[in-house]
Amino acid sequence: MRCVIARYPFDLTKMGVLETMKGIKPELITGESVTIGRRRYPVKQVGQVITRQDPRDFNSGEVVRAMTRLGFTCHGLPEAAPVHALTPFENASALLGSGAPQDVV
């Protein structure tokens, strides 16, 4: 399949991408990702490996489109775990100790 990444044309095949990514250790995923074989890679890492270009030269959308057309599963941004923010009262209680009243003798 012919695709354009970073203004350069590439002829990519699914088997070619699988071979190229074989033995490559996935980096930490912080944005969009693609599943290749049994591993999940950041889209920018895949683009860098298959095009041999600096990841700043292309955007992740170009790689996602190419990988989707080749039949790979692409994933959006990872979901962040919900963060429980302390209320001002909980924060003050935590700073002062348990927050339970003490018996004064």
Order of alpha helices (4+ residues) and beta strands (2+ residues): beta-beta-alpha-beta-beta-alpha-alpha-beta-alpha
